[in-house]
Amino acid sequence: MVFRSYGLVSFPSGARGKSPEIAPWLSTLHEWSAWILFGLFALHIAGILFHHVLRRDDTLYRIV
């Protein structure tokens, strides 16, 4: 099976066959990964606000 990305790039998809027995595990892994990524994003936003509003240092300006 070959995956075509907008007709520009083709590469093997890696899916040799469907495995319904691991689908719930992969779904749970996908959900947890999304929440962890969202949490890390929220921590970064909180860090930006902490430095810019509370500490009033120039960290934000050094990043930008």
Steps between C-alpha positions, in 0.01 A plus 500: 500500500637838400399832648494795262532847649308732267646310206844647565671247724427131529631270770393171659234549765624218718152355532533138403160417641254627753538382860173561683643353822744792544262776387375582854858521629607728216193716550583540869863578417388762248263661751760513779761643262260775395428596862871500588576723200217733599633512858851588384359774279301640795811493722693698241225761478493518880877549502472783250233671707697448822810666363321778313231597753629402844879523476497773236832388358605503136478125439214536252682766304814285481295213360325714241 
